Structures are given as structure tokens and as C-alpha cells.
């Protein structure tokens, strides 16, 4: 674990962060070889100073963490001076390195001591406070992990170890050049997945602090975790203050409020970062647009809408997964909303309204979309539509039938690998299908006869328009089953119910097929109830159909 090299003079001549780092590393390595610093004299002059500084930072960090180094810092920490200008490390040439060991001198059990090695460059480049605070925190990390085996496990590499140490260093040391470089890297790459980051994960911990979650209070649980996903959960969990603004802060639009800016020490200026969101356009000829953010990453877009027909001035933004924040650009509307499953953007200068029902429209012709994915992929659908077209949000097929469960489905999936559920999204429409959902299921009798009701197939279509859903309903409703009684109950916008019954050894068996459309959603399900259960008869199926429609 190491403090990375910080560019100084070369930074003013080179444009990008990665080029700066490569140029600096080469120059420092060459300089170290040329200087041939007298090691003994230099080590002696800095030894007591660095030891005292390490003890000071141990006291500060330990108090914030509520953690004590075993035996105290004098016993636990061993500070050494290197004769090398910079140190080799797994993450590249470094200013400092920390090596911890267990009681057997290995890296398996709990840490009983750590050696911190300080390079010549840490002093010559005036980076000693940054280096010592960073390396001391590495020692605390290895103690908080419980065992060195847990600490050295693969999931902990980079983002958690170096990202948290970079944040601690930044929190404790002002005017920190290295922290500004790490912040710059973070703020230029919202789409980069957290677990692939290194020092640039500083922004994740910085956003924790900005959201009211003190990283100091969460570090113990995060390092005790045994995986990156568990460490993430211990850090932020499902905290909405964090998730609702993690993506939007990349825009650095301070006039929009704190959720659209970045706060904290050593944050570089907006001009120094030069972040640019991904541009997207919607015009009269645009197809529905799907935007995604990878798990543990963020999506940031600048959206411009123009040329929509007068009778179709609305763009619906439907959130399939993730946490969305929307804001109009200055002078391009009044949109400012977050954490909604559906946002209706009105692009007409005359406004949008509907005499038949109330809908909440926000004025928007250009502006910003920020999507925080959280632990799974984030996804939003953008679709043009008419103002009075009231669209319903998607519903998962697994929960659309009240009282039904997946216990039989899960048993089948264990015996035959592969999921019995499927989902597909295309052109702004989403369809999901489930198999073998059951209610009041049991096996009875010597032949273990099934009791209860089973839904062999359940499907839910959420179309991008009501017209599209009506067209789909017409297609699936054309074919009726021979010998089934067909009715069209007054349920939803339109519905069809087909029922059948037959005598069996255990009593009458019932079967039914139901289809209902409400606005842009079509639900289709089939039922079968064995002898002794009448939940799939005409009355039971109709009651379930009404309940499903009411839940849309």
C-alpha cells in the first residue's frame, strides 16, 4: 500500500492526468538515480521527525476511528528511512510503503505490527505529512480487517485500500496536490465502476461525507467485510441522500444546489476538471431512447430536445432501475426533480396540460440527467408522447399476482439449471414473463396430489404508448381456446376472461386464461386449480383479474 507520486513542475506543461503521472515517474526515477543521495546521513536526520509525526497521526486517526493499534504506536509501528528517492510498489513508484505482519511473521492472522518505509522524495518534494498520514491509515486498515488474510483478499485491492487512504490524507492535510489529482481523475469518469478504481475512489468517500455519512464512522465495518459488495453495503447501504446525488455532483452546477456540486477539502476547480457529460438528442424522428449506468457507477447526460410535433410535445422519462435526478439548463425550463419513477418533460413554450386527468409536467428543452446505479445496472427509458397519454410504470411479473409465490419455480430451477423468468426491453417497451407461480400450494395423499392453484405463465407488457399496448392486446386476444367460456368483463380499459372446468378424481378442476389492458400495460396470466380448490373458477379468476388491474 503506497502513497502515489505527485506531479509538480511538469504539471504545468502536460495536459492530461495520465500523461502527467507517466512524465513525473520517469523524471523522478531518473533524478533518484542521478542524485545518489547519501542514505545514512539523510535517514538519521529524518528518523525522529517522521516517528513523531507518525505518532501524532496515529492519535488523530485512532480517535476518529475509535480504534487503538495493538500495544500502542510505539510498539506497533516501525518507521524506516529508505535511501531510494522513490519506492517500488504494486501501484507504481511511491513515496511511502507499509508492510504489516502477524505473530508468526506472516500475512495470515491479526496484525501485530507494521513497518512504514519513507522515501527520500517524501521529504524533498515536501510531501511528508501526506505520506505519513496515508501510511499510518494503512496500518489501521489492516487492524480493522481482523486478519491480514482478509485484508489481502482480492476484493480489497485498490478502491477500498487506496481510495480510503487517499480520502483520509485529503481530510487531514490541506493544500494536498496528490488529493487534487485523485479528485480530478474521479470527477472526469462518472461511468467508471467503483470496484475498478484505485486512488480515484477518493470521490466515493468524499461523497459519503457530503451526504452526511462520516467515512470515519463506517471504516471499521467496511474493512471487516469480506467482499467489495459487502464493504459498499457497510459504507452507504441504501442511503437516499447518497444515491440521489452521487451522479449529479459531477456536473458541478453550484447554482442548482448542493446536490449538483462537490464539497470537501482539496476538490479541484470545475475548470481544472473540465468534465463533459455524454450528449443526447431527441427530435421528431427519434426512436425511444434507453440510457444505462453500470453497477456501482453513474450515468451523466446532457439532453437536448427540439422539433417535436405540436400534438406530441412531451418526453416521458421512465426509471426502470436506479436513482434519477433531472435539471433544466439555465433558461431552458424549470425541471428540478429527483427520485421519481416517472418524469414528464414538456417542451412546448405554451406549456402542457390535459383536461381529462392531472399530470405533473416540468418545462424542459435542454438540461441534465444524472443516474446513480447503486448495486445493479441503472436504466431509464425516454419516449415521446402526447400530453394526455397517462402511462403506467413497469410492474414485475413475479409480484403481479397477489398471494402467489415462487417456491415451486425455485425448486424446478434447482433441478434444471436456468431461470424460468425472462425479461426483454426494446424501443422503449418492456416485457417480463414468469412461470410456475403458486398459491396455497401443498402435496397431500398417498400419491402426493397437488393442492392449491398454480399460474403456469404470467406475463406483463409495459408498452411505450397506450396505442402500442392496445395493438398488442388485440394480437394476443384473437385466439380463443376451444371449449372455454369467453367473457369480456368491465375491467380496466379492456379485458378478456376464458374459463373451463372438468371433473377429476379429487374433485372439479378449473382452468382459466385472463388478459387485461390498462393504459400502456397489458397483463396476461393462466390459472389451474386442482380438485378441492376453486380459485381458478370463473368467480375466482375474475376476482384476481380485478385485483391485478387495481394494482397497476
SVG drawing of the C-alpha trace seen along z (x, -y; Angstrom):
<svg xmlns="http://www.w3.org/2000/svg" viewBox="-69 -32 95 76">
<polyline fill="none" stroke="black" stroke-width="0.4" points="0.0,0.0 1.6,-3.2 1.3,-7.0 1.4,-7.8 3.9,-10.2 2.6,-13.8 3.5,-15.8 4.9,-19.3 6.8,-21.3 5.9,-19.0 2.1,-19.5 2.1,-23.0 3.5,-21.6 1.4,-18.5 -2.3,-18.4 -3.8,-15.1 -3.5,-13.4 -2.2,-10.1 0.5,-11.9 1.5,-13.9 1.9,-10.9 3.9,-9.0 6.2,-12.0 6.7,-12.6 7.5,-9.0 10.2,-8.9 11.7,-12.2 11.8,-11.2 13.3,-7.8 15.9,-9.4 16.5,-12.0 16.8,-9.4 19.5,-7.6 21.4,-10.8 21.4,-12.2 22.7,-9.0 21.6,-10.5 23.8,-9.6 21.4,-7.2 22.8,-7.1 23.0,-10.8 19.6,-11.5 17.9,-8.7 19.3,-9.9 18.2,-13.5 14.6,-12.5 14.2,-9.5 12.9,-11.2 10.9,-13.7 9.0,-11.1 8.4,-8.9 7.0,-11.8 4.7,-12.7 3.5,-9.1 2.6,-9.0 0.7,-12.3 -1.3,-11.0 -1.9,-7.7 -3.6,-9.7 -5.7,-11.7 -6.8,-8.8 -7.3,-6.4 -9.6,-8.9 -11.7,-9.4 -11.9,-5.7 -12.4,-4.6 -9.5,-2.1 -6.3,-1.5 -3.2,0.0 -2.4,3.2 0.3,2.4 0.3,-1.3 2.0,-3.1 5.5,-2.9 5.3,0.9 3.1,1.4 4.7,-1.0 8.3,-0.8 9.4,-3.8 12.3,-3.3 14.0,-5.7 14.8,-4.4 17.9,-5.5 15.8,-5.4 14.4,-8.6 11.1,-6.8 10.0,-3.2 8.8,-0.4 5.2,0.7 2.4,2.7 0.8,-0.5 4.0,-2.1 6.8,-4.2 5.7,-5.5 6.6,-8.0 5.9,-5.5 5.1,-1.9 3.5,0.1 4.1,3.8 2.2,5.5 2.8,8.9 1.1,11.4 2.6,13.1 4.3,15.7 5.8,13.1 3.4,13.9 0.4,12.3 -2.5,14.5 -3.5,13.8 -4.3,10.5 -1.7,7.8 0.8,7.4 3.0,4.8 3.6,2.7 6.8,1.3 6.4,-2.0 9.1,-2.9 9.6,-6.6 11.3,-7.6 13.7,-10.4 11.2,-12.1 8.6,-12.4 10.9,-14.9 12.5,-16.5 9.1,-17.0 7.6,-18.4 5.0,-15.5 5.9,-14.1 2.6,-14.9 0.6,-13.5 2.8,-10.4 2.8,-9.7 -1.0,-10.2 -1.6,-7.9 0.7,-5.1 -0.5,-5.3 -4.1,-4.8 -2.9,-1.7 -1.8,-0.3 -5.2,-1.0 -6.9,0.7 -5.0,3.9 -6.1,3.9 -9.7,3.2 -9.8,6.0 -9.5,8.5 -6.9,10.7 -4.2,10.0 -5.7,12.8 -8.9,10.9 -7.2,7.6 -5.1,9.1 -8.0,10.8 -8.5,9.8 -11.8,7.8 -9.9,5.2 -7.3,4.3 -7.3,0.7 -10.7,-1.0 -11.1,-0.4 -7.5,-0.4 -6.1,-3.2 -9.3,-5.2 -10.0,-5.5 -6.3,-6.3 -6.4,-9.0 -9.5,-10.5 -8.0,-10.3 -4.9,-12.0 -7.0,-14.7 -9.2,-15.1 -6.2,-15.7 -3.8,-17.6 -4.7,-20.9 -3.3,-22.1 -2.8,-18.4 -1.6,-18.2 -2.0,-14.4 -5.6,-14.6 -6.5,-17.1 -5.1,-14.8 -7.1,-11.9 -10.3,-14.0 -9.7,-15.2 -9.5,-11.6 -12.7,-10.7 -14.6,-13.7 -13.7,-13.1 -15.0,-9.5 -18.5,-9.1 -19.1,-5.9 -16.2,-4.1 -17.3,-1.3 -16.3,-1.9 -14.6,1.5 -12.2,0.8 -11.0,-2.4 -7.8,-2.9 -6.8,-6.3 -9.5,-7.9 -12.1,-6.2 -11.4,-9.3 -14.5,-10.8 -16.7,-7.9 -15.6,-8.6 -15.8,-12.3 -19.4,-12.0 -20.2,-9.9 -19.0,-12.8 -21.0,-15.3 -24.1,-13.1 -23.8,-13.2 -22.2,-9.7 -18.9,-10.1 -16.4,-7.6 -14.6,-7.6 -17.7,-6.0 -18.1,-3.4 -14.5,-2.3 -14.4,0.4 -17.4,2.2 -16.1,1.7 -12.7,3.3 -14.2,6.1 -16.3,7.0 -15.1,9.9 -16.1,8.6 -16.3,5.4 -20.1,5.5 -20.3,6.1 -17.9,3.2 -20.1,1.0 -23.2,2.0 -21.5,1.3 -20.5,-2.1 -23.6,-3.5 -26.2,-0.8 -29.4,-2.3 -28.9,-5.8 -31.0,-8.0 -29.1,-11.2 -26.1,-9.5 -27.8,-7.7 -29.9,-10.6 -26.9,-12.9 -23.9,-10.7 -24.3,-11.1 -25.5,-14.8 -22.5,-16.2 -20.3,-15.5 -22.0,-18.4 -20.6,-21.0 -23.6,-23.3 -23.4,-25.1 -26.3,-27.4 -28.6,-24.3 -27.9,-23.5 -25.6,-21.2 -26.9,-18.0 -25.3,-19.4 -21.9,-20.3 -19.0,-18.8 -18.0,-19.9 -14.9,-19.0 -11.2,-19.7 -8.8,-19.6 -11.5,-19.4 -10.2,-20.9 -11.9,-23.7 -14.6,-22.9 -12.3,-24.4 -9.4,-22.2 -11.5,-19.0 -13.2,-20.0 -15.9,-17.3 -18.2,-16.8 -21.4,-14.8 -22.5,-12.5 -24.6,-14.4 -28.0,-13.1 -30.7,-14.5 -34.4,-13.8 -36.1,-15.1 -39.4,-14.4 -37.8,-11.4 -36.2,-9.9 -36.9,-6.4 -37.4,-5.7 -34.0,-6.1 -32.6,-3.8 -29.8,-5.1 -27.9,-2.9 -25.3,-3.1 -23.2,-0.1 -23.5,1.3 -21.6,-0.8 -21.2,-3.6 -23.0,-6.7 -24.6,-8.0 -24.4,-11.6 -26.0,-13.1 -26.7,-16.5 -30.1,-16.2 -31.4,-18.5 -35.0,-18.2 -36.1,-20.0 -38.6,-19.9 -41.3,-17.8 -44.8,-17.9 -47.3,-20.3 -49.5,-17.3 -46.7,-15.4 -44.6,-17.8 -43.9,-15.5 -41.0,-13.2 -41.5,-10.7 -38.5,-9.6 -39.4,-6.3 -36.9,-4.9 -36.6,-1.2 -33.8,-1.0 -31.5,-3.4 -31.8,-6.9 -32.6,-9.7 -32.1,-13.4 -33.2,-15.9 -32.5,-19.6 -33.1,-22.1 -30.3,-24.2 -30.4,-27.9 -33.2,-29.5 -34.3,-26.1 -37.1,-25.2 -37.8,-24.7 -37.2,-21.0 -35.6,-20.1 -36.6,-16.7 -35.2,-13.6 -36.1,-10.0 -39.2,-9.7 -40.2,-6.7 -41.5,-8.9 -40.7,-12.4 -42.8,-14.1 -40.7,-16.7 -42.8,-19.4 -41.1,-21.0 -43.9,-23.4 -43.5,-27.1 -47.2,-27.2 -47.0,-24.5 -48.6,-21.1 -51.9,-20.1 -54.6,-17.5 -58.3,-18.2 -59.1,-14.5 -56.6,-14.0 -53.9,-15.7 -50.3,-15.1 -47.2,-16.8 -45.2,-18.3 -41.8,-20.1 -40.6,-22.5 -37.5,-21.3 -35.8,-21.8 -32.3,-21.1 -30.6,-20.2 -29.0,-17.4 -29.9,-13.8 -27.9,-12.1 -28.4,-8.4 -26.9,-6.6 -27.0,-2.9 -26.4,-1.6 -25.7,2.1 -27.3,3.1 -27.5,1.6 -29.4,-1.6 -31.7,-2.2 -34.1,-4.9 -36.3,-5.0 -37.1,-8.2 -40.2,-8.2 -42.1,-10.9 -45.8,-11.1 -49.0,-13.2 -49.8,-15.2 -53.0,-13.3 -51.5,-9.9 -51.2,-8.7 -48.6,-6.0 -48.2,-3.4 -44.9,-2.4 -43.5,1.1 -44.6,4.0 -42.5,7.2 -44.3,10.4 -43.0,12.1 -45.3,9.9 -48.2,9.0 -50.4,11.8 -51.2,11.1 -50.6,14.0 -48.6,16.0 -45.0,17.2 -42.0,18.7 -41.4,21.7 -42.3,24.3 -40.4,22.3 -37.3,22.2 -37.4,25.9 -37.6,26.6 -34.7,24.2 -32.6,26.1 -33.2,29.4 -32.9,27.8 -30.3,25.0 -31.5,21.8 -34.1,19.2 -37.8,19.7 -38.2,15.9 -37.3,13.7 -37.3,10.0 -36.6,8.0 -36.6,4.3 -36.8,2.9 -37.8,-0.5 -39.0,-1.8 -41.2,1.2 -40.5,3.8 -41.9,7.4 -41.4,9.8 -42.6,13.4 -42.7,15.8 -43.5,19.5 -45.0,21.7 -46.1,19.2 -48.3,20.9 -50.7,20.0 -51.7,22.2 -49.6,25.0 -49.3,28.4 -49.0,32.1 -51.4,34.5 -52.5,38.1 -50.5,41.3 -49.9,40.2 -48.9,36.6 -51.6,34.9 -51.1,31.2 -53.4,28.9 -53.8,25.2 -53.6,23.0 -50.8,22.6 -50.2,19.9 -48.2,21.7 -47.5,18.5 -47.6,14.8 -46.6,12.0 -46.5,8.2 -46.0,5.9 -45.3,2.2 -45.5,0.5 -44.1,-2.9 -47.5,-4.1 -51.2,-3.2 -51.7,-2.7 -48.9,-0.2 -50.4,1.7 -53.8,1.7 -52.3,3.2 -50.5,5.9 -53.8,6.7 -55.6,7.1 -53.0,9.6 -53.0,11.8 -56.8,11.6 -57.6,13.0 -57.1,16.7 -59.7,18.3 -59.3,21.8 -61.9,24.4 -64.4,25.5 -63.6,22.5 -66.2,20.0 -65.2,16.5 -66.4,13.3 -65.3,9.6 -65.7,8.2 -65.7,4.4 -62.2,4.4 -59.5,1.9 -59.6,0.4 -60.4,3.8 -60.3,7.4 -61.0,11.0 -61.5,14.0 -61.7,17.6 -62.7,20.3 -63.1,24.1 -63.9,26.8 -63.7,30.6 -64.4,33.5 -61.4,35.2 -60.7,37.9 -60.1,35.3 -63.0,33.1 -63.6,30.5 -60.5,28.9 -60.6,25.4 -58.6,23.6 -58.7,20.0 -56.8,17.5 -57.1,13.8 -55.9,10.7 -56.3,7.1 -55.1,3.8 -54.9,0.6 -53.4,-2.3 -50.0,-1.1 -49.8,2.1 -51.0,5.5 -51.1,8.4 -51.8,12.0 -52.0,15.0 -53.3,18.5 -54.5,20.4 -55.1,24.1 -56.6,25.3 -56.7,28.9 -59.7,30.7 -60.8,29.2 -59.7,25.7 -61.9,23.3 -59.6,20.3 -59.3,20.7 -63.1,20.9 -64.9,18.1 -65.6,16.1 -62.1,16.6 -60.3,15.7 -62.4,12.6 -61.7,11.5 -57.9,12.0 -58.2,10.1 -59.8,7.1 -57.1,7.2 -54.3,7.2 -55.8,4.3 -56.3,2.3 -52.5,2.7 -51.3,1.3"/>
</svg>
